[in-house]
Amino acid sequence: MKMDRLVGILTLLLQQGKTTAPVLAKRFEVSRRTINRDIETLCRAGIPIVTTQGFDGGISIAKGYRLDTLFFTTEELQTLLAGVKGICSISKAPGQSSILEKISCWRLPDEEIVLIDLAAFGQKDLACKIEIIRKAIQNRHLLSFRYYYQKGDCRRTIEPYRLVFRWSSWYVLGYCQDRKGFRLFKLCRLWEPESGPSFLARDIPLQEVLFDRYFDTAPFRLEAMFSAQDEYRLVEEYEPSCYSRTKDGLFFARCFTSYGNMREWVQSFGDRVEVLSPEQLRMDLRQQAENILKKYSKV
């Protein structure tokens, strides 16, 4: 608590230039004697605190003293500021505003080079979910929620351990009481989160936090010919190396972790793609086309 107060005093002095002991005592809800002891502690730590008496007197840091050179370079501070602002874009957890306040007192260029905004469509819902999950993780409370997946929806209860932002989406890593194992749940499919009773935390096996493993196994290989007009999408989603140019178009070959995801992705291109393999997907698309034709032939 004292360390937090010392940092807070130092931050105010850097921001305001000068203040008084009564103002600091009221701000931090302590006595003036405690503030005086804090000032002595800062002086012993090598911070040149100056106190002046009389009219326009007060407490300040010696003119010309640069605290920022002792800790971070300008580039390091810019990186730190960008990261904190990114988190603030989707979560208002305690302490974030004070971190921004403390960082802002250092000398930084007026122009921000890196801007991070993790917000998404439905920002309010996402921020509420993250806050509920964050508190459940922090307080070691069970988390229950409605989860939507390919076969429908169900109610799940997990021991939550990590909030993860990967692959342009938010996830929560938890031990699922129904499946008796660690699972990664996508927040956009997770609704009606509720914090429950406390639980005794278990050790997390190392492989469970190696999140790339969830996408390492990709048994469904797609080969397809795409129209040149969709080149930008292939580059955006899978980089230029995912296809090669031929006289018939863009030949694409890649493995997918889920047959359903592969099918839905191909369907999003409409008639601008021809699947070469697997044969099962060719049959599924043909059946879908026939079903669509039946529906619209009645018009």
Secondary structure, DSSP 8 states (H G I E B T S, - for coil): -HHHHHHHHHHHHHHHSEE-HHHHHHHHTS-HHHHHHHHHHHHHTT--EEEE-STT-EEEE-TT--SGGGT--HHHHHHHHHHHHHHHTT---TTHHHHHHHHHTS---SS-S-------SSHHHHHHHHHHHHHHHHHTEEEEEEEEETTEEEEEEEEEEEEEEETTEEEEEEEETTTTEEEEEEGGGEEEEEEEEE-------GGGG-GGGGGT---EEEEEEE-GGGHHHHHHHH-GGGEEEETTEEEEEEEES-HHHHHHHHHTTGGGEEEEE-HHHHHHHHHHHHHHHHHHTT-
